[in-house]
Amino acid sequence: MSYLDNILFAIVLIVGFGYFISNIKKIYRNINLGIDVNRKDNSKQRWKNMALIALGQKKMFTRPIPALLHFMLYAAFVITQIELLEIFIDGLSGSHRFFKTGLGGFYTFLISFIEILSLLALIATVAFLSRRNLLKLPRLNKAELLGWPKKDANLILIMELILVICIFTMNGTDEVLYLLGKSHFEGTGSFNFAVSQHLGPAMFGGMNESTLHILERVGWWGHLLMVMAFLNYLYYSKHLHIVLAFPNTYFANLNPLGEFDNLASVTKEVKMMMYPNADPFAAPAAQEGEVPAKFGASDVQDLNWVQLLNAYTCTECGRCSSVCPANITGKKLSPRKIMMDTRDRMEEVGKNIDANKGVFVPDNKSLLNDYITPEELWACTSCNACVEECPVSISPLSIIMDMRRYLVMEQSAAPATLNAMMTNVENNGAPWPYNQQDRLNWKND
């Protein structure tokens, strides 16, 4: 490589990583719009969950075929970063196949392993494209995926196809050049890589040296540019789970699924009702100008930061909606849409802050009503099937419950049947409209 190539390479890296870091800062800022919640307890269990669920993809294998295809892509993505590291070193230093001399036979094994994984990733990518566009799997063709979400899913798969093609173009042409003794790597012979030692001569064997060098560079630069494009596209797509699945599983709720959190202020009031002798002035008085805490959530700022992290981590696979009893029976609720709406509203709030020099200016919109309707919220049976099914421990139910809490406690906007039930609990100590003294009348019938 010439010095001009080295400089151009360095510029691509600086711009690519610089823009990526800029977007990561925005994601971090947006997640921290949420209220604080302590998820630092039981670190041993949290590390274990992250290792099994995010790294080991344990929950994916409840559906073996898509899990196997996904694992092919996942393994290829992780292992090919080693070859990418070599490209970084070659690009900055002007070397070619920097690791080959030092690693010897292990280098051949390593690149062969990467090529096999890349071939499997190619097969998996074609299968995923077919499932979405030819087989039209129902959960991947729901209303909430029409438009941009579907284009986004297809675009990322096409980028993966191009990336794999670049790898085989680079290694295949280099194999032929090395056989001719014309490779940038000194010497002659075969690299003996598992796939390209056969693919290279078969596809590029009849080409002249000049064409081979051009194609080798197209594959090499194409690999780099596609990685940079993929890296910076993450911010605009659902594929942030590649990175965020790890913190998301680490900070997931460890309490039993059926356990809901209590509001401290309400708990205190209930205790005072149960213990009339309690001192009502024991708690510190509110500070002047202090804004009373809101019950529940109507917008993203009312959710906690783990719920907002959940929204960015959602990959829109739709497993949650496919097991949701409300969704299956035709109700409007889709847990996947709850997460997509939360992320979209969070992005809208973030852009508002960017446009107003770091300050959020009220825009007369909210997550409740403008994105998620009460009809969707009250369709939920709180069965936790969506939480159980999610492969990366996302909880749409926690958002639904917080927004229901807001409707009930801030707006008294519960459905009439629910209000009647709560009135009965208050008056009769039971959800039925009968006096406590009449409870055993049934035994006389």
C-alpha positions as CSV (number, residue, x, y, z in Angstrom):
1,M,0.0,0.0,0.0
2,S,1.1,3.5,-0.7
3,Y,1.3,6.3,2.0
4,L,-1.8,7.8,0.3
5,D,-3.7,4.5,0.9
6,N,-2.5,4.5,4.6
7,I,-3.7,8.1,5.1
8,L,-7.1,7.4,3.4
9,F,-7.4,4.3,5.5
10,A,-6.8,6.3,8.7
11,I,-9.3,8.9,7.7
12,V,-12.0,6.2,7.1
13,L,-11.3,4.8,10.6
14,I,-11.3,8.2,12.3
15,V,-14.6,9.2,10.6
16,G,-16.2,5.8,11.1
17,F,-15.4,5.4,14.8
18,G,-15.9,9.1,15.5
19,Y,-19.5,9.1,14.2
20,F,-20.2,5.8,15.9
21,I,-19.0,7.2,19.3
22,S,-21.1,10.3,18.7
23,N,-24.2,8.1,18.3
24,I,-23.3,6.0,21.3
25,K,-23.3,9.1,23.4
26,K,-26.8,10.0,22.2
27,I,-28.0,6.5,23.1
28,Y,-26.4,6.8,26.6
29,R,-28.0,10.2,27.0
30,N,-31.5,8.9,25.9
31,I,-31.3,5.9,28.2
32,N,-30.5,8.2,31.1
33,L,-33.7,10.1,30.5
34,G,-35.3,7.4,32.6
35,I,-35.5,7.5,36.4
36,D,-33.0,5.7,38.4
37,V,-33.4,2.1,39.6
38,N,-30.9,0.0,41.5
39,R,-29.8,-3.1,39.5
40,K,-26.4,-3.7,41.1
41,D,-27.5,-6.4,43.5
42,N,-26.6,-10.1,43.2
43,S,-23.8,-9.5,40.7
44,K,-22.9,-13.3,40.5
45,Q,-26.4,-14.2,39.2
46,R,-26.3,-11.2,36.8
47,W,-23.0,-12.3,35.3
48,K,-24.4,-15.8,35.0
49,N,-27.5,-14.6,33.2
50,M,-25.4,-12.5,30.8
51,A,-23.1,-15.5,30.0
52,L,-26.0,-17.9,29.4
53,I,-28.6,-15.6,27.7
54,A,-26.6,-13.0,25.8
55,L,-23.3,-14.9,25.1
56,G,-24.7,-18.5,25.1
57,Q,-28.1,-17.5,23.5
58,K,-29.8,-20.0,25.8
59,K,-33.4,-18.8,25.3
60,M,-33.0,-18.7,21.5
61,F,-32.9,-22.5,21.3
62,T,-36.5,-22.9,22.4
63,R,-37.0,-22.7,18.6
64,P,-34.1,-24.8,17.2
65,I,-34.1,-24.0,13.5
66,P,-34.1,-20.2,13.6
67,A,-31.8,-20.5,16.6
68,L,-29.3,-22.5,14.6
69,L,-29.4,-20.0,11.7
70,H,-29.0,-17.1,14.1
71,F,-26.1,-18.8,15.8
72,M,-24.3,-19.2,12.4
73,L,-24.6,-15.4,11.9
74,Y,-23.6,-14.7,15.5
75,A,-20.5,-16.9,15.5
76,A,-19.4,-15.5,12.1
77,F,-19.8,-11.9,13.4
78,V,-17.7,-12.6,16.5
79,I,-14.9,-14.6,15.0
80,T,-14.5,-12.5,11.8
81,Q,-13.5,-9.6,14.0
82,I,-10.1,-11.3,14.2
83,E,-9.6,-10.9,10.4
84,L,-10.9,-7.3,10.7
85,L,-8.2,-6.6,13.3
86,E,-5.6,-7.8,10.7
87,I,-7.1,-5.5,8.1
88,F,-6.8,-2.5,10.6
89,I,-3.1,-3.4,11.1
90,D,-2.4,-3.9,7.4
91,G,-4.2,-0.7,6.5
92,L,-2.3,1.5,9.0
93,S,1.1,-0.2,8.5
94,G,1.1,-1.0,4.8
95,S,1.7,-4.7,5.5
96,H,-0.2,-7.6,4.0
97,R,-1.5,-10.5,6.0
98,F,0.3,-9.2,9.1
99,F,-0.4,-12.3,11.3
100,K,0.6,-15.0,8.8
101,T,4.3,-15.0,9.3
102,G,4.1,-15.0,13.1
103,L,1.2,-17.5,13.5
104,G,2.2,-19.9,10.7
105,G,-0.1,-23.0,10.5
106,F,-2.4,-21.5,13.2
107,Y,-3.1,-18.6,10.8
108,T,-4.2,-21.0,8.1
109,F,-6.5,-22.7,10.6
110,L,-7.9,-19.4,11.9
111,I,-8.7,-18.0,8.4
112,S,-10.1,-21.4,7.4
113,F,-12.4,-21.3,10.4
114,I,-13.5,-17.8,9.6
115,E,-14.2,-18.8,6.0
116,I,-16.3,-21.8,7.1
117,L,-18.3,-19.5,9.5
118,S,-18.7,-16.9,6.7
119,L,-20.1,-19.6,4.4
120,L,-22.6,-20.7,7.1
121,A,-23.5,-17.0,7.6
122,L,-24.1,-16.7,3.9
123,I,-26.5,-19.7,4.0
124,A,-28.2,-18.3,7.2
125,T,-28.6,-14.8,5.6
126,V,-30.3,-16.3,2.5
127,A,-32.6,-18.3,4.7
128,F,-33.6,-15.3,6.8
129,L,-34.3,-13.3,3.7
130,S,-36.5,-16.1,2.4
131,R,-38.4,-16.4,5.7
132,R,-39.2,-12.7,5.6
133,N,-39.9,-12.2,1.9
134,L,-40.9,-15.5,0.3
135,L,-42.3,-17.7,3.2
136,K,-43.8,-14.5,4.8
137,L,-43.7,-15.9,8.3
138,P,-46.8,-14.4,10.1
139,R,-44.9,-12.9,13.1
140,L,-42.5,-11.1,10.7
141,N,-45.3,-9.6,8.7
142,K,-47.5,-8.0,11.3
143,A,-48.9,-4.4,11.0
144,E,-46.2,-2.8,13.2
145,L,-43.5,-4.1,10.8
146,L,-44.9,-2.5,7.7
147,G,-42.8,0.2,6.1
148,W,-39.4,1.1,7.6
149,P,-39.0,-1.8,10.1
150,K,-39.3,-4.4,7.2
151,K,-36.9,-2.4,5.0
152,D,-34.5,-2.1,7.9
153,A,-34.5,-5.9,8.5
154,N,-33.9,-6.6,4.8
155,L,-31.2,-3.9,4.5
156,I,-29.1,-5.3,7.3
157,L,-29.3,-8.8,5.8
158,I,-28.2,-7.5,2.4
159,M,-25.3,-5.7,4.1
160,E,-24.3,-9.0,5.6
161,L,-24.5,-10.7,2.2
162,I,-22.2,-8.0,0.7
163,L,-19.8,-8.4,3.6
164,V,-19.4,-12.1,3.1
165,I,-19.0,-11.7,-0.7
166,C,-16.2,-9.2,0.0
167,I,-14.4,-11.7,2.3
168,F,-14.5,-14.4,-0.4
169,T,-13.5,-12.0,-3.2
170,M,-10.6,-10.8,-1.1
171,N,-9.3,-14.2,-0.1
172,G,-10.2,-15.9,-3.5
173,T,-8.3,-13.4,-5.6
174,D,-5.4,-13.3,-3.2
175,E,-5.2,-17.2,-3.4
176,V,-4.9,-17.0,-7.2
177,L,-2.3,-14.2,-7.0
178,Y,-0.3,-16.2,-4.4
179,L,-0.4,-19.2,-6.7
180,L,1.1,-17.0,-9.5
181,G,3.6,-15.5,-7.1
182,K,2.0,-12.0,-7.5
183,S,0.3,-11.6,-4.1
184,H,1.2,-8.6,-1.8
185,F,2.4,-11.4,0.5
186,E,5.8,-12.5,-0.5
187,G,6.4,-16.0,-1.9
188,T,4.3,-18.4,-4.0
189,G,2.0,-21.4,-3.4
190,S,-1.4,-21.8,-1.8
191,F,-2.7,-20.3,1.4
192,N,-4.6,-23.5,1.9
193,F,-7.6,-21.7,3.4
194,A,-10.6,-24.1,3.6
195,V,-12.9,-22.3,1.1
196,S,-10.9,-19.9,-0.9
197,Q,-8.3,-22.4,-2.0
198,H,-11.1,-24.0,-4.1
199,L,-13.3,-21.0,-4.7
200,G,-10.5,-18.7,-5.8
201,P,-9.2,-20.7,-8.8
202,A,-12.7,-21.8,-9.8
203,M,-14.0,-18.2,-9.9
204,F,-11.0,-16.0,-10.6
205,G,-8.5,-18.5,-12.2
206,G,-8.8,-17.2,-15.7
207,M,-8.3,-13.5,-15.0
208,N,-5.2,-11.5,-15.6
209,E,-3.0,-10.1,-12.9
210,S,-4.2,-6.5,-13.1
211,T,-7.9,-7.6,-12.8
212,L,-7.0,-9.8,-9.9
213,H,-5.3,-7.0,-8.0
214,I,-8.2,-4.7,-8.6
215,L,-10.7,-7.3,-7.3
216,E,-8.5,-8.1,-4.3
217,R,-8.5,-4.5,-3.3
218,V,-12.3,-4.2,-4.0
219,G,-12.8,-7.1,-1.6
220,W,-10.4,-5.7,1.0
221,W,-11.8,-2.1,0.9
222,G,-15.3,-3.4,0.6
223,H,-14.9,-5.4,3.7
224,L,-13.6,-2.4,5.7
225,L,-16.2,0.0,4.3
226,M,-19.1,-2.4,4.9
227,V,-18.0,-2.9,8.5
228,M,-17.9,0.9,9.0
229,A,-21.3,1.3,7.4
230,F,-22.7,-1.5,9.5
231,L,-21.3,0.0,12.6
232,N,-22.8,3.4,12.0
233,Y,-26.1,2.0,10.7
234,L,-26.7,0.3,14.1
235,Y,-27.9,3.5,15.6
236,Y,-30.7,3.8,13.1
237,S,-31.7,0.2,13.1
238,K,-33.1,-2.5,15.4
239,H,-29.7,-4.3,15.4
240,L,-28.4,-2.5,18.5
241,H,-29.1,-5.8,20.3
242,I,-25.7,-7.0,19.0
243,V,-24.2,-4.7,21.6
244,L,-26.9,-4.0,24.1
245,A,-28.1,-7.6,24.7
246,F,-25.1,-7.9,27.1
247,P,-26.0,-5.0,29.5
248,N,-29.7,-5.7,29.0
249,T,-29.4,-9.3,30.3
250,Y,-27.1,-8.2,33.1
251,F,-29.4,-5.5,34.4
252,A,-32.6,-7.5,34.0
253,N,-35.1,-7.8,36.8
254,L,-34.2,-10.8,39.0
255,N,-37.4,-10.9,41.0
256,P,-40.0,-13.6,40.3
257,L,-42.0,-12.7,37.2
258,G,-45.3,-12.3,39.0
259,E,-43.9,-9.8,41.5
260,F,-44.7,-6.2,40.9
261,D,-43.0,-3.3,42.6
262,N,-44.8,-1.2,45.1
263,L,-44.9,2.6,45.3
264,A,-43.1,3.6,48.5
265,S,-45.5,6.6,49.1
266,V,-48.6,4.4,48.7
267,T,-47.1,1.7,50.9
268,K,-46.5,4.3,53.6
269,E,-50.1,5.5,53.5
270,V,-51.4,2.0,53.7
271,K,-49.3,1.2,56.7
272,M,-50.5,4.4,58.4
273,M,-54.1,3.3,57.7
274,M,-53.4,-0.1,59.2
275,Y,-51.5,1.3,62.2
276,P,-53.5,4.4,63.4
277,N,-51.0,5.1,66.2
278,A,-48.2,5.7,63.6
279,D,-46.8,9.2,63.7
280,P,-47.9,11.0,60.4
281,F,-45.1,13.5,60.8
282,A,-42.4,10.9,61.2
283,A,-41.5,11.2,57.5
284,P,-39.5,14.4,56.5
285,A,-41.7,17.2,55.2
286,A,-41.5,18.0,51.5
287,Q,-39.0,20.7,50.4
288,E,-40.3,24.0,49.1
289,G,-40.8,23.8,45.4
290,E,-40.4,20.0,45.4
291,V,-42.6,18.4,42.6
292,P,-44.6,15.5,43.9
293,A,-43.6,12.2,42.3
294,K,-45.9,11.0,39.5
295,F,-47.8,7.8,39.9
296,G,-47.0,5.5,37.0
297,A,-45.7,6.6,33.6
298,S,-47.2,8.6,30.8
299,D,-44.0,9.4,28.9
300,V,-40.5,8.0,28.5
301,Q,-39.1,10.2,31.2
302,D,-41.4,8.5,33.7
303,L,-40.0,5.0,32.9
304,N,-36.8,3.8,34.5
305,W,-33.5,3.5,32.6
306,V,-33.6,-0.3,32.4
307,Q,-37.0,-0.1,30.6
308,L,-35.5,2.4,28.1
309,L,-32.5,0.1,27.7
310,N,-35.0,-2.6,26.9
311,A,-36.5,-0.5,24.2
312,Y,-33.1,0.0,22.4
313,T,-32.3,-3.7,22.8
314,C,-35.5,-5.0,21.2
315,T,-34.7,-6.7,17.9
316,E,-38.4,-6.8,16.8
317,C,-38.3,-10.6,16.4
318,G,-41.9,-10.8,17.5
319,R,-41.6,-13.8,19.8
320,C,-43.3,-11.8,22.5
321,S,-46.3,-11.0,20.3
322,S,-46.5,-14.6,19.0
323,V,-47.2,-16.0,22.5
324,C,-49.3,-13.0,23.8
325,P,-52.8,-14.4,24.4
326,A,-54.3,-10.9,23.8
327,N,-52.5,-10.6,20.4
328,I,-53.4,-14.2,19.4
329,T,-57.1,-13.6,20.0
330,G,-57.1,-10.5,17.8
331,K,-56.7,-7.8,20.5
332,K,-54.9,-4.6,19.6
333,L,-52.0,-5.3,22.0
334,S,-48.6,-6.3,20.6
335,P,-45.8,-6.4,23.2
336,R,-43.3,-5.9,20.3
337,K,-45.1,-2.6,19.3
338,I,-44.9,-1.4,23.0
339,M,-41.1,-1.7,22.8
340,M,-40.9,-0.2,19.3
341,D,-43.2,2.8,20.3
342,T,-41.1,3.4,23.5
343,R,-37.9,3.5,21.4
344,D,-39.5,5.8,18.8
345,R,-40.7,8.2,21.4
346,M,-37.4,8.1,23.2
347,E,-35.7,9.0,19.9
348,E,-38.2,11.8,19.4
349,V,-37.4,13.3,22.8
350,G,-33.7,12.9,22.1
351,K,-34.0,14.9,18.9
352,N,-36.0,17.5,20.7
353,I,-33.2,17.9,23.2
354,D,-30.6,18.1,20.4
355,A,-32.6,20.8,18.6
356,N,-33.0,22.9,21.8
357,K,-29.4,23.0,23.0
358,G,-29.6,20.2,25.5
359,V,-33.0,21.1,27.0
360,F,-36.3,19.2,26.4
361,V,-39.0,21.6,25.3
362,P,-42.6,20.2,25.8
363,D,-44.0,19.2,22.5
364,N,-47.5,18.4,23.6
365,K,-46.9,14.7,22.9
366,S,-46.5,11.7,25.2
367,L,-45.9,8.0,24.9
368,L,-49.4,7.4,26.3
369,N,-52.1,8.2,23.7
370,D,-49.8,9.5,21.0
371,Y,-48.0,6.2,20.6
372,I,-49.6,3.6,22.9
373,T,-53.4,3.7,23.4
374,P,-55.3,2.7,26.6
375,E,-57.0,0.0,24.6
376,E,-53.7,-1.7,24.1
377,L,-52.7,-1.4,27.7
378,W,-56.0,-2.8,29.1
379,A,-55.9,-5.8,26.7
380,C,-52.9,-7.1,28.6
381,T,-53.6,-10.1,30.9
382,S,-50.3,-9.6,32.8
383,C,-49.5,-13.3,32.2
384,N,-45.7,-12.6,31.6
385,A,-45.6,-14.8,28.5
386,C,-43.9,-12.0,26.6
387,V,-41.2,-11.6,29.2
388,E,-40.7,-15.4,29.4
389,E,-40.3,-15.7,25.7
390,C,-38.0,-12.8,25.0
391,P,-34.5,-14.1,24.1
392,V,-32.7,-11.1,25.7
393,S,-34.8,-10.6,28.9
394,I,-36.9,-7.6,27.8
395,S,-40.0,-6.8,29.8
396,P,-42.8,-5.1,27.8
397,L,-45.1,-5.9,30.8
398,S,-43.3,-3.6,33.2
399,I,-44.0,-0.6,30.8
400,I,-47.6,-1.7,30.4
401,M,-48.1,-1.9,34.2
402,D,-46.5,1.5,34.8
403,M,-48.7,3.2,32.2
404,R,-51.8,1.4,33.6
405,R,-50.8,2.7,37.0
406,Y,-50.7,6.3,35.6
407,L,-54.2,5.8,34.1
408,V,-55.7,4.6,37.4
409,M,-53.9,6.7,39.9
410,E,-53.4,10.0,38.0
411,Q,-56.4,10.1,35.7
412,S,-58.9,7.7,37.3
413,A,-59.3,6.3,33.8
414,A,-59.6,2.6,34.4
415,P,-62.3,0.7,32.5
416,A,-65.8,0.8,34.1
417,T,-65.7,-2.9,35.0
418,L,-62.4,-2.5,36.8
419,N,-63.6,0.6,38.7
420,A,-66.6,-1.4,39.9
421,M,-64.3,-4.2,41.0
422,M,-62.0,-1.8,42.9
423,T,-65.1,-0.2,44.6
424,N,-66.3,-3.6,45.7
425,V,-62.8,-4.4,47.1
426,E,-62.9,-1.1,49.0
427,N,-66.5,-1.5,50.3
428,N,-66.9,-5.3,50.6
429,G,-63.3,-6.6,51.0
430,A,-63.8,-8.7,47.9
431,P,-64.3,-8.1,44.1
432,W,-67.9,-9.1,44.1
433,P,-70.9,-6.8,44.8
434,Y,-72.1,-8.6,48.0
435,N,-71.9,-7.6,51.6
436,Q,-69.3,-9.6,53.7
437,Q,-72.1,-10.8,55.9
438,D,-73.8,-12.5,52.9
439,R,-70.8,-14.4,51.7
440,L,-71.9,-17.7,53.1
441,N,-75.5,-17.5,51.9
442,W,-74.7,-19.9,49.1
443,K,-74.5,-22.8,51.6
444,N,-78.2,-22.4,52.4
445,D,-79.2,-22.9,48.7
